[in-house]
C-alpha cells in the first residue's frame, strides 16, 4: 500500500477525554487537526472507567435502598439481581454516550481521525499505519493502563482489571480485590451490595490520599455493607487450584491464605507510552510518565503531553484541564500554566468522599498555622429528612480565614465540594461562603454552616456582648 503524508497544524495521539476535548476545541477554532487512536474512542473514562463504574454503583445503590427501606416505614426487600441485565444496563449507558465521542462526530467537526497505532519517526513526524503525519505541534494523550504488580504466580491466574471487570455477565461468588484505592473500594461496595462476598487486601490504609478521619466514615459504611477489609496486608503469592484462586498474604508477621472465585487487581495505573518510540522524538520520560514543564511542554519543543501520560493525578477532569491549557498555549500563544493547588477529587462510594486543596496532614508538614472547621450532616435538616446524616464537612483555614483545603464525606459530596473549588481558585476567604444565602432545606446548608463556624468565637463572646449592651442603651 502506498505511503501517504498529511500536513496538519496539530496531531493528537489518543482519543480519551483530554484528546477529544483538545481536538474539538482546536478544530472549531480554525486549526487543522489529526487525531490518532488505536483502540476505542472515548478512552478509559467512557469504556472502562468513570462511566461504567458509576453506572454499576448506581445499580448497587438501588439494591441497597431496597434492603434498608425500613427506616422509612417500608418493608425491606431482598432484591433479586439478574447480573446479566446489570451488565446490559452498564453497557447501554456506554452506548448512549458513545455517539458524542464517535469517529463520525469528530469527522463532521472537521477532524481527520486515524484508527491506528501512532509511532514517532523523528522529532516532527508521526507514523500511523501507512500514513505519515507532519504537524506543527504534536500532543501525546495516550492515557494509562492497569498496573500489574509482580506477584508470584500472577501470570497463571485469570485476574480482572478495570478494563475487563465490566464484561462479567455472572455475579462473582467471592471476589478478592488487591488494592484499597478509589477503584478497588468503589468496586468492593458495588459487588458486595449486588450479592458477592468481597474481601479487600490493602498494603497500607484504604483511601490513603484522603483525610483519615473522613475516610473512616467510608470505612465504617463498607464494614456495615459486609465488605471484609484487611489493611496492612502484603500479598505474597497467587495460584489457581481447581478453578479456585488462592491468595497468600502476610499481615503482622503471619502468613495467611484466602480463597476466591475472582481476583480484581486495583493497585494503580501506569502511563501508556511503550509503543510511541519516544526516544526517536527526543522526549524525556520516566516510568511515572512523560517529563513536562508547567505548560505541559516536553523536552521536544514541538511536542506537548497531557493527562495520565504525564503521571500525577489520573482524573478525567485533569485531562480536560490540560486540554484547555494546551489550547491556550498552541492557538493563542498564551503562556498558560497548569493549576496544581485546586485539584478536586471524588470517590463515589456511598457515602461519597470529596476533597479540594490541602489536607490537614499536608498543612502540618508545611508548618502553617491553621484552624479546623467542622460541621456534621446530623445537624442539617435535609440530611435528617432523607436519612442521610452520616459524615460531614472539614475545612482547613488560615487564622485570617484563607481557605486551604476542604473535605466532604456524605451524600452528594461530589456536588457539595464545588463551591469550595471556586472559592479556592478565586482566592476567596471563608466569609464568602458564610455570607451565601442557601435555600432551605438543602444539603448545601452544610457549606454555609461549616464556614459560619469560623466566626462563632469572634461574635459570641463577652466582649461583643458588652458592646451590644452598651449600644442598646441608646436605642
One Martini backbone bead per residue (centre of mass of N, CA, C, O) as a GRO file, in nm:
protein
  475
    1UNK     BB    1   0.096   0.036   0.022
    2UNK     BB    2   0.082   0.357  -0.010
    3UNK     BB    3   0.237   0.631   0.096
    4UNK     BB    4   0.117   0.894   0.311
    5UNK     BB    5   0.070   1.256   0.360
    6UNK     BB    6   0.011   1.479   0.641
    7UNK     BB    7  -0.077   1.811   0.691
    8UNK     BB    8  -0.066   1.986   1.015
    9UNK     BB    9  -0.110   2.155   1.306
   10UNK     BB   10  -0.244   1.905   1.477
   11UNK     BB   11  -0.136   1.618   1.666
   12UNK     BB   12  -0.325   1.356   1.821
   13UNK     BB   13  -0.256   1.111   2.077
   14UNK     BB   14  -0.554   1.026   2.165
   15UNK     BB   15  -0.922   0.950   2.251
   16UNK     BB   16  -0.979   1.079   2.506
   17UNK     BB   17  -1.085   1.330   2.693
   18UNK     BB   18  -0.846   1.518   2.623
   19UNK     BB   19  -0.820   1.474   2.313
   20UNK     BB   20  -1.115   1.553   2.244
   21UNK     BB   21  -1.117   1.837   2.359
   22UNK     BB   22  -0.885   1.943   2.186
   23UNK     BB   23  -0.997   1.876   1.904
   24UNK     BB   24  -1.263   2.034   1.918
   25UNK     BB   25  -1.146   2.313   1.988
   26UNK     BB   26  -0.937   2.349   1.755
   27UNK     BB   27  -1.122   2.307   1.500
   28UNK     BB   28  -1.336   2.538   1.589
   29UNK     BB   29  -1.081   2.759   1.577
   30UNK     BB   30  -0.915   2.669   1.284
   31UNK     BB   31  -0.767   2.409   1.308
   32UNK     BB   32  -0.578   2.151   1.206
   33UNK     BB   33  -0.670   1.794   1.266
   34UNK     BB   34  -0.515   1.501   1.404
   35UNK     BB   35  -0.649   1.180   1.509
   36UNK     BB   36  -0.513   0.915   1.715
   37UNK     BB   37  -0.655   0.571   1.747
   38UNK     BB   38  -0.631   0.226   1.840
   39UNK     BB   39  -0.894   0.217   1.993
   40UNK     BB   40  -1.128   0.352   2.175
   41UNK     BB   41  -1.340   0.586   2.184
   42UNK     BB   42  -1.301   0.771   2.500
   43UNK     BB   43  -1.151   0.570   2.645
   44UNK     BB   44  -1.147   0.490   2.973
   45UNK     BB   45  -1.391   0.646   3.085
   46UNK     BB   46  -1.613   0.526   2.899
   47UNK     BB   47  -1.524   0.202   2.889
   48UNK     BB   48  -1.356   0.150   3.202
   49UNK     BB   49  -1.458   0.377   3.408
   50UNK     BB   50  -1.662   0.611   3.500
   51UNK     BB   51  -1.919   0.511   3.358
   52UNK     BB   52  -1.942   0.207   3.447
   53UNK     BB   53  -1.894   0.246   3.754
   54UNK     BB   54  -2.136   0.443   3.808
   55UNK     BB   55  -2.351   0.251   3.704
   56UNK     BB   56  -2.299   0.022   3.907
   57UNK     BB   57  -2.337   0.193   4.164
   58UNK     BB   58  -2.633   0.261   4.110
   59UNK     BB   59  -2.743  -0.022   4.123
   60UNK     BB   60  -2.637  -0.086   4.412
   61UNK     BB   61  -2.795   0.138   4.557
   62UNK     BB   62  -3.077   0.030   4.496
   63UNK     BB   63  -3.037  -0.236   4.645
   64UNK     BB   64  -2.981  -0.108   4.926
   65UNK     BB   65  -3.253   0.036   4.960
   66UNK     BB   66  -3.427  -0.222   4.961
   67UNK     BB   67  -3.280  -0.345   5.223
   68UNK     BB   68  -3.330  -0.032   5.384
   69UNK     BB   69  -3.654   0.076   5.410
   70UNK     BB   70  -3.750   0.081   5.718
   71UNK     BB   71  -3.689   0.380   5.791
   72UNK     BB   72  -3.967   0.460   5.608
   73UNK     BB   73  -4.190   0.224   5.648
   74UNK     BB   74  -4.059  -0.001   5.465
   75UNK     BB   75  -4.033  -0.300   5.351
   76UNK     BB   76  -3.805  -0.511   5.311
   77UNK     BB   77  -3.594  -0.619   5.033
   78UNK     BB   78  -3.474  -0.891   4.835
   79UNK     BB   79  -3.301  -0.856   4.573
   80UNK     BB   80  -3.309  -0.969   4.235
   81UNK     BB   81  -3.019  -1.036   4.065
   82UNK     BB   82  -2.954  -0.968   3.719
   83UNK     BB   83  -2.644  -0.958   3.595
   84UNK     BB   84  -2.691  -0.951   3.292
   85UNK     BB   85  -2.865  -0.686   3.309
   86UNK     BB   86  -2.652  -0.516   3.439
   87UNK     BB   87  -2.457  -0.530   3.207
   88UNK     BB   88  -2.652  -0.400   3.002
   89UNK     BB   89  -2.684  -0.130   3.143
   90UNK     BB   90  -2.392  -0.037   3.138
   91UNK     BB   91  -2.367  -0.060   2.818
   92UNK     BB   92  -2.597   0.136   2.751
   93UNK     BB   93  -2.463   0.386   2.862
   94UNK     BB   94  -2.221   0.383   2.677
   95UNK     BB   95  -2.388   0.390   2.408
   96UNK     BB   96  -2.523   0.667   2.464
   97UNK     BB   97  -2.238   0.829   2.468
   98UNK     BB   98  -2.065   0.751   2.215
   99UNK     BB   99  -2.147   0.963   1.990
  100UNK     BB  100  -1.983   1.202   2.122
  101UNK     BB  101  -1.699   1.012   2.067
  102UNK     BB  102  -1.704   0.970   1.770
  103UNK     BB  103  -1.586   0.959   1.458
  104UNK     BB  104  -1.823   1.098   1.315
  105UNK     BB  105  -1.830   1.360   1.481
  106UNK     BB  106  -1.530   1.450   1.426
  107UNK     BB  107  -1.551   1.455   1.119
  108UNK     BB  108  -1.774   1.677   1.112
  109UNK     BB  109  -1.579   1.891   1.249
  110UNK     BB  110  -1.282   1.818   1.079
  111UNK     BB  111  -1.147   1.567   1.173
  112UNK     BB  112  -0.875   1.353   1.142
  113UNK     BB  113  -0.925   1.002   1.167
  114UNK     BB  114  -0.704   0.751   1.307
  115UNK     BB  115  -0.693   0.390   1.317
  116UNK     BB  116  -0.398   0.365   1.506
  117UNK     BB  117  -0.067   0.329   1.559
  118UNK     BB  118   0.155   0.538   1.706
  119UNK     BB  119   0.479   0.673   1.570
  120UNK     BB  120   0.788   0.788   1.595
  121UNK     BB  121   1.031   0.894   1.358
  122UNK     BB  122   1.075   1.181   1.485
  123UNK     BB  123   1.042   1.508   1.599
  124UNK     BB  124   0.787   1.559   1.358
  125UNK     BB  125   0.701   1.252   1.290
  126UNK     BB  126   0.415   1.045   1.226
  127UNK     BB  127   0.310   0.705   1.243
  128UNK     BB  128   0.007   0.553   1.073
  129UNK     BB  129   0.072   0.310   0.924
  130UNK     BB  130   0.054   0.454   0.590
  131UNK     BB  131   0.098   0.727   0.763
  132UNK     BB  132   0.218   1.058   0.754
  133UNK     BB  133   0.266   1.310   1.011
  134UNK     BB  134   0.287   1.664   0.977
  135UNK     BB  135   0.344   1.879   1.257
  136UNK     BB  136   0.362   2.160   1.442
  137UNK     BB  137   0.194   2.001   1.663
  138UNK     BB  138   0.221   1.768   1.941
  139UNK     BB  139  -0.002   1.537   2.124
  140UNK     BB  140   0.005   1.348   2.421
  141UNK     BB  141  -0.297   1.117   2.495
  142UNK     BB  142  -0.264   0.789   2.606
  143UNK     BB  143  -0.275   0.741   2.895
  144UNK     BB  144  -0.367   0.439   3.074
  145UNK     BB  145  -0.286   0.136   3.259
  146UNK     BB  146  -0.288  -0.134   3.428
  147UNK     BB  147  -0.121  -0.242   3.702
  148UNK     BB  148   0.098  -0.525   3.727
  149UNK     BB  149   0.200  -0.692   3.974
  150UNK     BB  150   0.489  -0.881   4.100
  151UNK     BB  151   0.335  -1.156   4.154
  152UNK     BB  152   0.339  -1.461   4.240
  153UNK     BB  153   0.151  -1.624   3.978
  154UNK     BB  154  -0.013  -1.414   3.800
  155UNK     BB  155   0.009  -1.562   3.510
  156UNK     BB  156  -0.193  -1.815   3.624
  157UNK     BB  157  -0.427  -1.600   3.665
  158UNK     BB  158  -0.770  -1.491   3.624
  159UNK     BB  159  -0.767  -1.172   3.613
  160UNK     BB  160  -0.883  -0.850   3.696
  161UNK     BB  161  -0.980  -0.533   3.563
  162UNK     BB  162  -1.118  -0.238   3.460
  163UNK     BB  163  -1.113  -0.366   3.153
  164UNK     BB  164  -1.294  -0.650   3.246
  165UNK     BB  165  -1.523  -0.636   3.471
  166UNK     BB  166  -1.764  -0.528   3.267
  167UNK     BB  167  -1.792  -0.828   3.124
  168UNK     BB  168  -1.953  -0.946   3.331
  169UNK     BB  169  -2.248  -1.189   3.361
  170UNK     BB  170  -2.154  -1.303   3.641
  171UNK     BB  171  -2.176  -1.326   3.968
  172UNK     BB  172  -1.964  -1.325   4.204
  173UNK     BB  173  -1.904  -1.496   4.490
  174UNK     BB  174  -1.580  -1.432   4.537
  175UNK     BB  175  -1.398  -1.129   4.586
  176UNK     BB  176  -1.069  -1.028   4.537
  177UNK     BB  177  -0.906  -0.719   4.632
  178UNK     BB  178  -0.622  -0.549   4.513
  179UNK     BB  179  -0.678  -0.261   4.659
  180UNK     BB  180  -0.770   0.065   4.842
  181UNK     BB  181  -0.865   0.246   4.638
  182UNK     BB  182  -1.109   0.378   4.454
  183UNK     BB  183  -1.157   0.134   4.269
  184UNK     BB  184  -1.164  -0.092   4.484
  185UNK     BB  185  -1.388   0.035   4.669
  186UNK     BB  186  -1.616   0.068   4.466
  187UNK     BB  187  -1.629  -0.235   4.382
  188UNK     BB  188  -1.676  -0.354   4.657
  189UNK     BB  189  -1.953  -0.225   4.713
  190UNK     BB  190  -2.105  -0.310   4.462
  191UNK     BB  191  -2.074  -0.626   4.484
  192UNK     BB  192  -2.182  -0.660   4.768
  193UNK     BB  193  -2.471  -0.537   4.710
  194UNK     BB  194  -2.524  -0.761   4.473
  195UNK     BB  195  -2.397  -1.049   4.638
  196UNK     BB  196  -2.113  -1.052   4.700
  197UNK     BB  197  -1.813  -1.155   4.824
  198UNK     BB  198  -1.579  -0.923   4.984
  199UNK     BB  199  -1.216  -0.875   4.963
  200UNK     BB  200  -0.972  -0.650   5.097
  201UNK     BB  201  -0.630  -0.581   4.999
  202UNK     BB  202  -0.410  -0.368   5.194
  203UNK     BB  203  -0.097  -0.239   5.261
  204UNK     BB  204  -0.238  -0.011   5.416
  205UNK     BB  205  -0.470   0.224   5.365
  206UNK     BB  206  -0.753   0.323   5.280
  207UNK     BB  207  -0.764   0.599   5.117
  208UNK     BB  208  -0.467   0.756   5.145
  209UNK     BB  209  -0.533   1.063   5.027
  210UNK     BB  210  -0.723   1.095   5.255
  211UNK     BB  211  -0.875   1.188   5.519
  212UNK     BB  212  -0.882   0.976   5.782
  213UNK     BB  213  -1.143   1.071   5.930
  214UNK     BB  214  -1.324   1.065   5.670
  215UNK     BB  215  -1.258   0.772   5.570
  216UNK     BB  216  -1.390   0.626   5.814
  217UNK     BB  217  -1.682   0.650   5.715
  218UNK     BB  218  -1.646   0.459   5.475
  219UNK     BB  219  -1.536   0.216   5.626
  220UNK     BB  220  -1.790   0.164   5.802
  221UNK     BB  221  -1.986   0.118   5.566
  222UNK     BB  222  -1.846  -0.125   5.444
  223UNK     BB  223  -1.883  -0.305   5.691
  224UNK     BB  224  -2.193  -0.289   5.693
  225UNK     BB  225  -2.217  -0.421   5.402
  226UNK     BB  226  -1.970  -0.667   5.430
  227UNK     BB  227  -1.693  -0.583   5.391
  228UNK     BB  228  -1.368  -0.710   5.378
  229UNK     BB  229  -1.089  -0.559   5.556
  230UNK     BB  230  -0.727  -0.575   5.487
  231UNK     BB  231  -0.484  -0.423   5.644
  232UNK     BB  232  -0.149  -0.462   5.605
  233UNK     BB  233  -0.128  -0.635   5.330
  234UNK     BB  234   0.099  -0.870   5.187
  235UNK     BB  235   0.130  -0.994   4.881
  236UNK     BB  236   0.288  -1.306   4.775
  237UNK     BB  237   0.064  -1.511   4.639
  238UNK     BB  238  -0.071  -1.685   4.349
  239UNK     BB  239  -0.334  -1.929   4.262
  240UNK     BB  240  -0.464  -2.216   4.064
  241UNK     BB  241  -0.725  -2.427   4.215
  242UNK     BB  242  -0.983  -2.572   4.098
  243UNK     BB  243  -1.110  -2.280   4.018
  244UNK     BB  244  -0.934  -2.156   4.254
  245UNK     BB  245  -0.827  -1.871   4.419
  246UNK     BB  246  -0.514  -1.811   4.569
  247UNK     BB  247  -0.424  -1.598   4.853
  248UNK     BB  248  -0.117  -1.485   4.972
  249UNK     BB  249  -0.050  -1.331   5.296
  250UNK     BB  250   0.084  -1.064   5.502
  251UNK     BB  251   0.023  -1.016   5.865
  252UNK     BB  252   0.188  -0.941   6.133
  253UNK     BB  253   0.397  -1.185   6.040
  254UNK     BB  254   0.163  -1.350   5.906
  255UNK     BB  255   0.055  -1.623   5.718
  256UNK     BB  256  -0.209  -1.614   5.473
  257UNK     BB  257  -0.525  -1.750   5.333
  258UNK     BB  258  -0.734  -1.705   5.035
  259UNK     BB  259  -1.044  -1.775   4.879
  260UNK     BB  260  -1.161  -1.750   4.527
  261UNK     BB  261  -1.326  -1.677   4.217
  262UNK     BB  262  -1.209  -1.374   4.217
  263UNK     BB  263  -0.971  -1.126   4.071
  264UNK     BB  264  -0.879  -0.789   4.158
  265UNK     BB  265  -0.683  -0.535   4.013
  266UNK     BB  266  -0.613  -0.220   4.225
  267UNK     BB  267  -0.286  -0.071   4.207
  268UNK     BB  268  -0.303   0.099   3.955
  269UNK     BB  269  -0.139   0.315   3.708
  270UNK     BB  270   0.013   0.345   3.379
  271UNK     BB  271   0.160   0.478   3.131
  272UNK     BB  272   0.105   0.485   2.772
  273UNK     BB  273   0.434   0.446   2.589
  274UNK     BB  274   0.582   0.190   2.451
  275UNK     BB  275   0.494   0.255   2.117
  276UNK     BB  276   0.612   0.562   2.047
  277UNK     BB  277   0.915   0.625   2.025
  278UNK     BB  278   1.048   0.866   2.207
  279UNK     BB  279   1.350   0.874   2.134
  280UNK     BB  280   1.313   0.980   1.839
  281UNK     BB  281   1.181   1.260   1.974
  282UNK     BB  282   1.333   1.357   2.229
  283UNK     BB  283   1.173   1.235   2.488
  284UNK     BB  284   1.125   1.262   2.816
  285UNK     BB  285   1.113   0.978   3.050
  286UNK     BB  286   0.935   0.777   3.285
  287UNK     BB  287   0.756   0.546   3.459
  288UNK     BB  288   0.553   0.798   3.541
  289UNK     BB  289   0.626   0.972   3.275
  290UNK     BB  290   0.621   1.254   3.112
  291UNK     BB  291   0.822   1.525   3.081
  292UNK     BB  292   0.709   1.842   3.211
  293UNK     BB  293   0.597   2.147   3.229
  294UNK     BB  294   0.367   2.393   3.324
  295UNK     BB  295   0.277   2.379   2.993
  296UNK     BB  296   0.324   2.074   2.877
  297UNK     BB  297   0.616   2.060   2.785
  298UNK     BB  298   0.856   1.903   2.637
  299UNK     BB  299   1.182   1.840   2.527
  300UNK     BB  300   1.008   1.887   2.276
  301UNK     BB  301   0.898   2.185   2.140
  302UNK     BB  302   0.662   2.032   1.955
  303UNK     BB  303   0.574   1.880   2.230
  304UNK     BB  304   0.299   1.755   2.406
  305UNK     BB  305   0.152   1.662   2.732
  306UNK     BB  306  -0.120   1.460   2.889
  307UNK     BB  307  -0.253   1.346   3.153
  308UNK     BB  308  -0.159   1.026   3.224
  309UNK     BB  309   0.115   1.058   3.057
  310UNK     BB  310   0.237   1.250   3.313
  311UNK     BB  311   0.100   1.171   3.554
  312UNK     BB  312  -0.022   1.172   3.854
  313UNK     BB  313  -0.322   1.268   3.841
  314UNK     BB  314  -0.602   1.037   3.739
  315UNK     BB  315  -0.818   1.246   3.579
  316UNK     BB  316  -1.048   1.367   3.370
  317UNK     BB  317  -1.036   1.672   3.463
  318UNK     BB  318  -0.735   1.699   3.410
  319UNK     BB  319  -0.735   1.649   3.105
  320UNK     BB  320  -0.922   1.887   3.041
  321UNK     BB  321  -0.739   2.106   3.155
  322UNK     BB  322  -0.499   2.046   2.972
  323UNK     BB  323  -0.642   2.118   2.710
  324UNK     BB  324  -0.680   2.418   2.779
  325UNK     BB  325  -0.380   2.488   2.808
  326UNK     BB  326  -0.289   2.402   2.521
  327UNK     BB  327  -0.471   2.585   2.359
  328UNK     BB  328  -0.349   2.853   2.460
  329UNK     BB  329  -0.056   2.793   2.370
  330UNK     BB  330  -0.098   2.724   2.064
  331UNK     BB  331  -0.322   2.932   1.951
  332UNK     BB  332  -0.244   3.207   2.154
  333UNK     BB  333   0.038   3.221   2.302
  334UNK     BB  334  -0.027   3.149   2.601
  335UNK     BB  335   0.137   3.120   2.922
  336UNK     BB  336  -0.013   2.862   3.036
  337UNK     BB  337  -0.077   2.704   3.344
  338UNK     BB  338  -0.100   2.463   3.566
  339UNK     BB  339  -0.306   2.364   3.804
  340UNK     BB  340  -0.226   2.243   4.156
  341UNK     BB  341  -0.414   2.356   4.419
  342UNK     BB  342  -0.722   2.275   4.268
  343UNK     BB  343  -0.757   1.958   4.298
  344UNK     BB  344  -1.014   1.752   4.258
  345UNK     BB  345  -1.184   1.476   4.438
  346UNK     BB  346  -1.374   1.159   4.394
  347UNK     BB  347  -1.543   0.910   4.580
  348UNK     BB  348  -1.826   0.689   4.477
  349UNK     BB  349  -1.938   0.618   4.727
  350UNK     BB  350  -2.148   0.505   5.013
  351UNK     BB  351  -2.033   0.753   5.086
  352UNK     BB  352  -1.895   1.022   4.974
  353UNK     BB  353  -1.560   1.155   4.882
  354UNK     BB  354  -1.435   1.495   4.899
  355UNK     BB  355  -1.167   1.707   4.749
  356UNK     BB  356  -0.980   2.022   4.819
  357UNK     BB  357  -0.663   2.091   4.837
  358UNK     BB  358  -0.550   2.071   5.153
  359UNK     BB  359  -0.446   1.881   5.394
  360UNK     BB  360  -0.373   1.855   5.718
  361UNK     BB  361  -0.102   1.707   5.686
  362UNK     BB  362   0.019   1.912   5.486
  363UNK     BB  363   0.001   2.161   5.665
  364UNK     BB  364   0.182   2.050   5.885
  365UNK     BB  365   0.437   2.001   5.701
  366UNK     BB  366   0.440   2.328   5.641
  367UNK     BB  367   0.394   2.491   5.909
  368UNK     BB  368   0.107   2.597   5.934
  369UNK     BB  369  -0.137   2.798   6.026
  370UNK     BB  370  -0.451   2.668   6.170
  371UNK     BB  371  -0.795   2.577   6.114
  372UNK     BB  372  -1.079   2.379   6.219
  373UNK     BB  373  -1.376   2.303   6.044
  374UNK     BB  374  -1.701   2.174   6.152
  375UNK     BB  375  -1.974   1.967   6.008
  376UNK     BB  376  -2.274   1.791   6.038
  377UNK     BB  377  -2.542   1.620   5.898
  378UNK     BB  378  -2.708   1.598   6.169
  379UNK     BB  379  -2.752   1.937   6.136
  380UNK     BB  380  -2.919   1.867   5.869
  381UNK     BB  381  -3.237   1.854   5.774
  382UNK     BB  382  -3.226   1.709   5.498
  383UNK     BB  383  -3.061   1.466   5.596
  384UNK     BB  384  -3.273   1.367   5.798
  385UNK     BB  385  -3.510   1.332   5.592
  386UNK     BB  386  -3.308   1.115   5.420
  387UNK     BB  387  -3.126   0.938   5.593
  388UNK     BB  388  -2.820   1.125   5.562
  389UNK     BB  389  -2.626   1.187   5.848
  390UNK     BB  390  -2.356   1.105   5.761
  391UNK     BB  391  -2.104   1.296   5.824
  392UNK     BB  392  -1.919   1.581   5.663
  393UNK     BB  393  -1.724   1.875   5.729
  394UNK     BB  394  -1.382   1.991   5.640
  395UNK     BB  395  -1.200   2.289   5.725
  396UNK     BB  396  -0.909   2.460   5.611
  397UNK     BB  397  -0.770   2.748   5.780
  398UNK     BB  398  -0.660   3.037   5.833
  399UNK     BB  399  -0.660   3.280   6.072
  400UNK     BB  400  -0.774   3.482   5.826
  401UNK     BB  401  -0.964   3.282   5.623
  402UNK     BB  402  -0.808   3.105   5.441
  403UNK     BB  403  -0.854   2.861   5.208
  404UNK     BB  404  -0.692   2.536   5.198
  405UNK     BB  405  -0.917   2.301   5.266
  406UNK     BB  406  -1.155   2.032   5.162
  407UNK     BB  407  -1.386   1.795   5.319
  408UNK     BB  408  -1.637   1.561   5.202
  409UNK     BB  409  -1.867   1.339   5.378
  410UNK     BB  410  -2.138   1.215   5.184
  411UNK     BB  411  -2.403   1.316   5.044
  412UNK     BB  412  -2.311   1.461   4.757
  413UNK     BB  413  -2.005   1.557   4.777
  414UNK     BB  414  -1.935   1.625   4.473
  415UNK     BB  415  -2.129   1.875   4.478
  416UNK     BB  416  -2.048   2.030   4.752
  417UNK     BB  417  -1.742   2.104   4.664
  418UNK     BB  418  -1.767   2.327   4.435
  419UNK     BB  419  -1.760   2.604   4.586
  420UNK     BB  420  -1.467   2.553   4.694
  421UNK     BB  421  -1.320   2.558   4.429
  422UNK     BB  422  -1.386   2.849   4.359
  423UNK     BB  423  -1.275   2.982   4.615
  424UNK     BB  424  -0.979   2.892   4.576
  425UNK     BB  425  -0.934   2.999   4.286
  426UNK     BB  426  -1.034   3.307   4.388
  427UNK     BB  427  -0.932   3.368   4.679
  428UNK     BB  428  -1.140   3.323   4.892
  429UNK     BB  429  -1.294   3.365   5.178
  430UNK     BB  430  -1.494   3.234   5.422
  431UNK     BB  431  -1.714   3.464   5.404
  432UNK     BB  432  -1.831   3.394   5.122
  433UNK     BB  433  -1.978   3.137   5.225
  434UNK     BB  434  -2.125   3.249   5.481
  435UNK     BB  435  -2.302   3.471   5.302
  436UNK     BB  436  -2.468   3.279   5.172
  437UNK     BB  437  -2.779   3.205   5.024
  438UNK     BB  438  -2.955   2.923   5.133
  439UNK     BB  439  -3.162   2.696   5.067
  440UNK     BB  440  -3.457   2.574   5.227
  441UNK     BB  441  -3.391   2.250   5.232
  442UNK     BB  442  -3.041   2.176   5.211
  443UNK     BB  443  -2.727   2.038   5.187
  444UNK     BB  444  -2.572   2.318   5.144
  445UNK     BB  445  -2.574   2.415   5.444
  446UNK     BB  446  -2.301   2.293   5.529
  447UNK     BB  447  -2.124   2.515   5.411
  448UNK     BB  448  -2.232   2.757   5.575
  449UNK     BB  449  -2.201   2.636   5.860
  450UNK     BB  450  -1.901   2.577   5.846
  451UNK     BB  451  -1.809   2.866   5.780
  452UNK     BB  452  -1.955   3.013   6.023
  453UNK     BB  453  -1.776   2.885   6.256
  454UNK     BB  454  -1.542   3.091   6.235
  455UNK     BB  455  -1.725   3.333   6.384
  456UNK     BB  456  -1.820   3.242   6.664
  457UNK     BB  457  -1.580   3.344   6.854
  458UNK     BB  458  -1.611   3.649   6.744
  459UNK     BB  459  -1.930   3.696   6.834
  460UNK     BB  460  -1.958   3.485   7.093
  461UNK     BB  461  -1.881   3.706   7.341
  462UNK     BB  462  -1.819   3.925   7.594
  463UNK     BB  463  -1.733   4.169   7.428
  464UNK     BB  464  -1.982   4.183   7.243
  465UNK     BB  465  -2.192   4.203   7.466
  466UNK     BB  466  -2.097   4.479   7.575
  467UNK     BB  467  -2.140   4.638   7.316
  468UNK     BB  468  -2.442   4.581   7.282
  469UNK     BB  469  -2.537   4.693   7.555
  470UNK     BB  470  -2.435   4.980   7.505
  471UNK     BB  471  -2.599   5.039   7.239
  472UNK     BB  472  -2.890   4.979   7.364
  473UNK     BB  473  -2.908   5.238   7.544
  474UNK     BB  474  -2.968   5.424   7.267
  475UNK     BB  475  -3.266   5.308   7.173
   0.00000   0.00000   0.00000
